């Protein structure tokens, strides 16, 4: 009986049936796209943070969960206080600077302390920061943008020279000395 009703509904009202099937198909497709997008973002974030080597990130009360939006919400001097706590092996302050062109988070690091987070930077080419206006980029960025050591790039509305290329997975795509990442 139910099958007859379905078949007769399809034959007597074909336009309504097509619209209903299209609406259901569109809804299912949109749900799958949203799920795929969030899985991609989650896995991309996981891969970029996998090699950082930190166990704990300290932020002030009420800080936003969106990394990079607030830059340095607490003083980097807190790292000195945290380093004195027993069982803290490394306290590495990081300033996240939000860049709008292109849309990205730039890491401002103290190279000496950030390099003590296991594993240390392994340079595929180039060296650590050698002078002012130096930037370290990861291999994904270098390959996507066809950049090599010695090339200049715009970061936070300033020209920087690529001094080193490191494997991806140590946090960001671009690493600046902490003093250059301050946007205030």
Secondary structure, DSSP 4 states (H G I P E B T S, - for coil): -HHHHHHHHHHH-HHHHHHHHHHHHHHHHHHHHHHHHHHHHHHHHHHHHTTS--S-----TT--SSTTSSS-SS-TTHHHHHHTSTT------EEEEEEETTEEEEEEE-HHHHTTSSSPP-EEEE-S--STTEEEEEHHHHHHTT--TT-EEEETTEEEEEEEEE-S-SS-SEEEEHHHH---
